[in-house]
């Protein structure tokens, strides 16, 4: 549930918003990829996950047409880069913000290392020279390279990477089979798929907090006004409490960024 202080702040932000040209709102089609528990398809092929449900709530109020679909990661990225899809679920990073607009963060999460319990780790230095499973190209892989830099600064042997094209159950199974020493992944994603394959004996080391998951929009195909309207609608639903049940269902909280961060992060407001 949103705290009273956050709800008051959201109301103040909404009162500061300029009037939007809703009559001119463009159609939206947003693609997600298989990245449970944030976005995935159930056994009946229905889109699920907290990011999907939050976006569906926004789509129900969008004045134009608004469609959501789940595609394999590479297909989703191709649709996004070609303009076939206007929006895509991505983690925010500085490089992406140069060519993409971003929604306000829907959730905040973190990355870290999972290892089997017979290899408990308490410090990054224990992984020097070890083989690390990771899915990429992705924001997760980019984050892992920042951990690589930390080892380099300590004059320690580099991490060796075993890269997988999907962040699904496969890398967790490979960890279970000891194909690599540790799996670098979103904490919630790793926990979800470990449960799927019945792997409970795991150790976790947090590595990078405050990862922001958003809907990204290609600047080459979408104007900032469309994203601004999307962000205004998201804030309105938050303030009205209409997204509370979704956050409660997944045991997560909405994240508030300082307004001074919006423009540098390419988040039209």
C-alpha positions as CSV (number, residue, x, y, z in Angstrom):
1,X,0.0,0.0,0.0
2,X,1.2,3.5,-0.8
3,X,2.1,5.5,2.4
4,X,0.0,8.6,3.3
5,X,3.1,10.8,2.7
6,X,3.7,9.4,-0.8
7,X,0.0,9.8,-1.7
8,X,0.1,13.5,-0.6
9,X,3.3,14.0,-2.6
10,X,1.7,12.4,-5.7
11,X,-1.3,14.6,-5.3
12,X,0.9,17.7,-5.2
13,X,2.7,16.5,-8.3
14,X,-0.6,15.9,-10.2
15,X,-1.8,19.4,-9.3
16,X,1.4,20.8,-10.9
17,X,0.8,18.9,-14.2
18,X,-0.1,20.9,-17.3
19,X,-3.2,19.9,-19.2
20,X,-2.6,17.1,-21.6
21,X,-4.0,16.9,-25.1
22,X,-5.8,13.6,-24.5
23,X,-7.8,13.9,-27.6
24,X,-4.6,13.6,-29.6
25,X,-3.2,10.6,-27.7
26,X,-1.6,8.2,-30.1
27,X,-2.1,4.4,-30.1
28,X,0.3,2.4,-28.1
29,X,1.6,-1.2,-28.4
30,X,4.0,-2.3,-25.7
31,X,6.0,-5.5,-25.8
32,X,7.3,-7.5,-22.9
33,X,9.6,-10.5,-22.8
34,X,9.6,-13.6,-20.6
35,X,11.1,-12.3,-17.4
36,X,9.1,-13.7,-14.5
37,X,7.9,-12.6,-12.1
38,X,7.9,-9.2,-13.8
39,X,6.5,-10.3,-17.2
40,X,5.6,-13.8,-18.5
41,X,2.9,-16.0,-20.0
42,X,1.0,-18.5,-17.9
43,X,0.1,-22.0,-19.1
44,X,-2.8,-20.6,-21.1
45,X,-0.7,-18.0,-22.9
46,X,-2.0,-15.1,-20.9
47,X,0.3,-12.2,-20.0
48,X,1.2,-12.1,-16.3
49,X,3.5,-10.3,-13.9
50,X,3.6,-7.0,-12.0
51,X,4.8,-4.9,-14.9
52,X,2.3,-6.4,-17.2
53,X,-0.6,-5.7,-14.7
54,X,0.5,-2.2,-14.0
55,X,0.7,-1.4,-17.7
56,X,-2.7,-3.1,-18.3
57,X,-4.2,-0.7,-15.7
58,X,-2.7,2.3,-17.6
59,X,-3.9,0.9,-20.9
60,X,-7.5,0.6,-19.7
61,X,-7.4,4.4,-19.1
62,X,-5.5,5.3,-22.3
63,X,-7.7,7.4,-24.6
64,X,-6.3,5.6,-27.8
65,X,-5.8,2.0,-28.5
66,X,-3.3,0.3,-26.2
67,X,-2.1,-3.3,-26.7
68,X,0.3,-5.4,-24.7
69,X,2.0,-8.6,-25.9
70,X,4.9,-10.9,-24.8
71,X,7.5,-11.9,-27.3
72,X,10.9,-13.6,-27.1
73,X,13.5,-11.1,-26.1
74,X,15.2,-10.7,-29.4
75,X,11.9,-10.5,-31.3
76,X,10.7,-7.9,-28.8
77,X,13.9,-5.8,-29.3
78,X,13.6,-6.0,-33.1
79,X,10.0,-4.9,-32.9
80,X,11.0,-2.0,-30.7
81,X,14.1,-0.9,-32.8
82,X,12.1,-1.0,-36.0
83,X,9.2,1.0,-34.7
84,X,6.7,-1.9,-34.9
85,X,6.3,-1.6,-31.1
86,X,6.3,1.8,-29.5
87,X,7.1,0.6,-26.0
88,X,9.2,-2.1,-24.4
89,X,10.0,-3.2,-20.8
90,X,13.6,-2.3,-20.0
91,X,15.8,-1.5,-17.1
92,X,16.9,2.2,-17.2
93,X,20.6,3.0,-17.8
94,X,22.4,6.1,-19.0
95,X,23.3,4.7,-22.4
96,X,19.7,3.8,-23.2
97,X,18.5,7.2,-22.1
98,X,20.4,8.8,-25.0
99,X,18.1,7.2,-27.6
100,X,15.0,6.3,-25.6
101,X,12.3,8.0,-23.5
102,X,11.4,6.3,-20.3
103,X,8.3,6.0,-18.2
104,X,8.6,6.8,-14.5
105,X,9.8,3.7,-12.8
106,X,7.1,1.1,-12.2
107,X,9.3,-0.9,-9.8
108,X,12.7,-0.8,-8.2
109,X,14.7,-4.0,-7.9
110,X,18.3,-5.2,-7.5
111,X,20.9,-7.5,-9.0
112,X,23.1,-10.0,-7.3
113,X,24.9,-13.4,-7.3
114,X,23.3,-16.7,-6.6
115,X,25.5,-19.6,-5.6
116,X,24.9,-23.1,-4.3
117,X,25.0,-23.4,-0.5
118,X,28.3,-25.2,-0.5
119,X,29.9,-22.0,-2.0
120,X,28.7,-19.3,0.3
121,X,30.0,-15.8,-0.7
122,X,30.0,-12.7,1.4
123,X,32.3,-10.5,-0.8
124,X,32.8,-9.9,-4.5
125,X,36.5,-10.8,-4.2
126,X,35.5,-14.5,-3.6
127,X,34.3,-14.6,-7.3
128,X,37.6,-13.4,-8.8
129,X,38.5,-15.8,-11.6
130,X,35.2,-17.7,-11.3
131,X,32.7,-18.5,-14.1
132,X,29.5,-16.4,-13.8
133,X,26.3,-17.2,-15.7
134,X,24.4,-14.2,-16.9
135,X,21.8,-13.5,-19.6
136,X,22.6,-11.0,-22.3
137,X,22.9,-8.7,-24.0
138,X,20.9,-7.1,-21.3
139,X,21.0,-4.5,-18.5
140,X,21.9,-7.4,-16.2
141,X,25.1,-8.1,-18.3
142,X,25.9,-4.3,-18.2
143,X,25.6,-4.4,-14.5
144,X,27.8,-7.4,-14.2
145,X,30.5,-5.6,-16.2
146,X,30.4,-2.9,-13.5
147,X,31.3,-5.7,-11.0
148,X,34.1,-6.7,-13.3
149,X,35.5,-3.1,-13.0
150,X,35.5,-3.4,-9.2
151,X,37.7,-6.5,-9.4
152,X,40.0,-4.8,-11.9
153,X,40.4,-1.9,-9.5
154,X,41.4,-4.4,-6.8
155,X,44.0,-6.0,-9.2
156,X,42.1,-9.3,-8.9
157,X,41.5,-11.9,-11.7
158,X,38.5,-11.1,-13.9
159,X,35.2,-12.8,-13.9
160,X,34.6,-15.3,-16.7
161,X,31.2,-15.1,-18.2
162,X,28.8,-17.8,-19.5
163,X,26.2,-15.8,-21.4
164,X,22.6,-17.1,-22.0
165,X,20.1,-15.5,-24.5
166,X,17.1,-15.7,-22.1
167,X,16.8,-15.0,-18.4
168,X,14.5,-17.9,-17.8
169,X,14.9,-21.3,-16.0
170,X,17.7,-22.5,-18.1
171,X,20.6,-20.6,-16.3
172,X,19.2,-21.7,-13.0
173,X,19.3,-25.3,-14.1
174,X,22.9,-24.8,-15.3
175,X,23.8,-23.5,-11.8
176,X,22.1,-26.5,-10.3
177,X,24.3,-28.7,-12.6
178,X,27.4,-26.7,-11.6
179,X,28.1,-25.5,-15.2
180,X,29.3,-22.3,-13.6
181,X,30.1,-21.0,-10.1
182,X,27.5,-18.3,-9.7
183,X,24.5,-16.8,-11.5
184,X,24.2,-13.0,-11.8
185,X,20.6,-12.1,-12.1
186,X,17.8,-9.9,-10.8
187,X,17.1,-11.1,-7.3
188,X,13.4,-11.7,-7.8
189,X,13.9,-13.4,-11.2
190,X,16.4,-15.8,-9.8
191,X,14.2,-16.7,-6.8
192,X,11.2,-17.2,-9.1
193,X,12.9,-19.7,-11.4
194,X,14.7,-21.4,-8.6
195,X,11.3,-22.2,-7.2
196,X,10.2,-23.4,-10.6
197,X,13.0,-26.0,-10.9
198,X,12.9,-27.0,-7.2
199,X,16.2,-25.5,-6.2
200,X,16.0,-24.2,-2.6
201,X,19.5,-24.5,-1.4
202,X,20.9,-21.2,-2.6
203,X,23.1,-18.4,-1.2
204,X,22.6,-14.8,-2.4
205,X,25.0,-11.8,-2.4
206,X,23.5,-8.4,-3.3
207,X,25.7,-6.5,-5.8
208,X,23.7,-3.6,-7.2
209,X,20.6,-2.0,-5.7
210,X,18.2,0.6,-7.1
211,X,17.6,-0.9,-10.5
212,X,14.7,0.9,-12.2
213,X,12.3,-1.1,-14.4
214,X,10.3,1.1,-16.8
215,X,8.6,1.2,-20.1
216,X,11.0,2.5,-22.7
217,X,10.0,4.4,-25.9
218,X,12.2,4.8,-29.0
219,X,12.8,8.5,-29.5
220,X,13.0,7.8,-33.3
221,X,9.3,6.8,-33.4
222,X,7.7,8.3,-30.3
223,X,7.5,11.9,-29.2
224,X,8.0,13.1,-25.6
225,X,4.4,14.2,-25.3
226,X,3.1,10.7,-25.6
227,X,5.4,9.5,-22.9
228,X,4.5,12.5,-20.7
229,X,0.9,11.6,-21.0
230,X,1.7,8.0,-20.1
231,X,3.6,9.2,-17.0
232,X,0.8,11.5,-16.0
233,X,-1.7,8.7,-16.2
234,X,0.5,6.4,-14.1
235,X,0.8,9.1,-11.4
236,X,-2.9,9.7,-11.4
237,X,-3.7,5.9,-10.9
238,X,-1.1,5.8,-8.1
239,X,-2.5,8.8,-6.3
240,X,-6.1,7.4,-6.6
241,X,-4.9,4.1,-5.1
242,X,-6.0,2.1,-8.1
243,X,-2.7,0.3,-8.4
244,X,-2.4,-0.6,-4.7
245,X,-3.7,-4.2,-5.0
246,X,-1.2,-4.9,-7.8
247,X,1.7,-3.8,-5.7
248,X,0.3,-5.7,-2.7
249,X,-0.1,-8.9,-4.7
250,X,3.6,-9.0,-5.6
251,X,4.7,-7.6,-2.2
252,X,6.4,-4.6,-3.9
253,X,6.2,-0.8,-3.4
254,X,6.0,2.0,-5.9
255,X,9.3,4.0,-6.2
256,X,9.5,7.8,-6.0
257,X,12.3,9.6,-7.7
258,X,13.1,13.3,-7.1
259,X,11.6,15.4,-9.8
260,X,15.1,16.8,-10.5
261,X,16.0,13.3,-11.8
262,X,13.2,13.2,-14.5
263,X,14.9,15.2,-17.2
264,X,18.4,13.8,-16.9
265,X,16.9,10.3,-17.0
266,X,14.8,11.1,-20.2
267,X,11.6,10.7,-18.3
268,X,9.1,13.3,-19.8
269,X,6.9,14.8,-17.1
